Amino acid sequence: MKQHQSQTTPPTRRRSKRRFDRDGFRELLENKGYSLVAFAKATGISYSGLRKIAVGTRQPSPNTYRLILARLDLLEGSLRVEDHSEHREAA
């Protein structure tokens, strides 16, 4: 007779989600004298895409994120904040 092996699943670690800091981004643009139009031209990012990122309806792609950091002379990981938003489950 075979013995039933108990399989335990290791606890899953909840990975901290980080999102783009749109408020910090807009503040930096203002402090450095950029309008969204001027920043779009300086980085080659479309104005409409940049506007969506600035208002928070879209997260930047990794490439766009790097372009933003490079133009603002920031280090990798800058303009990231903890995402504390709660996801609502369908009722």
C-alpha positions in Angstrom: 0.0 0.0 0.0 1.4 3.4 -1.0 1.7 6.1 1.6 0.0 9.3 0.7 2.7 12.0 0.6 1.6 15.3 2.1 2.3 18.1 -0.3 2.6 21.5 1.2 2.6 24.5 -0.9 5.1 27.1 0.3 3.5 30.4 1.3 3.3 32.8 -1.6 5.1 36.1 -1.1 3.0 39.0 -2.1 5.1 41.1 -4.3 5.0 44.8 -3.7 3.4 46.5 -6.6 4.9 49.8 -7.6 3.4 52.3 -10.0 4.6 55.4 -11.8 4.4 58.5 -9.6 2.3 60.8 -11.8 2.2 63.5 -9.2 6.0 63.5 -8.7 6.4 63.5 -12.5 4.1 66.5 -13.0 5.9 68.3 -10.2 9.3 67.6 -11.7 8.2 68.8 -15.2 6.9 72.0 -13.7 10.1 72.6 -11.6 12.3 72.0 -14.7 10.1 74.3 -16.8 8.7 71.7 -19.1 5.1 71.7 -20.5 3.8 68.3 -21.6 4.2 69.4 -25.2 7.8 70.5 -24.8 8.7 67.3 -22.8 7.0 65.1 -25.5 9.1 66.8 -28.2 12.3 66.6 -26.1 11.9 62.8 -25.5 10.1 61.7 -28.7 7.2 60.3 -26.6 3.8 61.1 -28.1 1.9 63.9 -26.4 -1.2 61.8 -26.1 0.7 59.0 -24.5 2.5 61.3 -22.2 -0.7 63.0 -21.1 -2.2 59.6 -20.3 0.8 58.8 -18.1 0.7 62.2 -16.4 -3.0 61.9 -15.5 -2.6 58.2 -14.5 -4.8 56.4 -17.0 -1.7 54.6 -18.4 1.5 53.3 -16.9 4.6 54.0 -19.0 6.2 51.0 -20.9 9.7 50.1 -19.7 11.2 52.0 -22.7 9.1 55.1 -22.1 10.0 55.0 -18.4 13.7 54.9 -19.2 13.3 57.9 -21.7 11.5 59.9 -19.0 14.2 59.1 -16.4 17.0 59.9 -18.9 15.6 63.3 -19.9 15.0 64.3 -16.2 18.4 62.9 -15.2 17.0 60.5 -12.7 18.2 57.1 -11.5 16.4 53.8 -12.2 13.6 53.3 -9.7 12.9 57.0 -9.4 9.3 58.1 -9.9 8.0 54.8 -8.5 5.6 54.6 -5.5 3.9 51.8 -3.7 0.5 51.0 -5.2 -1.9 50.8 -2.3 -5.0 50.8 -4.5 -7.3 47.9 -3.7 -8.8 45.9 -6.5 -12.5 45.3 -6.2 -13.7 41.9 -6.8 -16.7 41.3 -9.1 -19.8 40.8 -7.0 
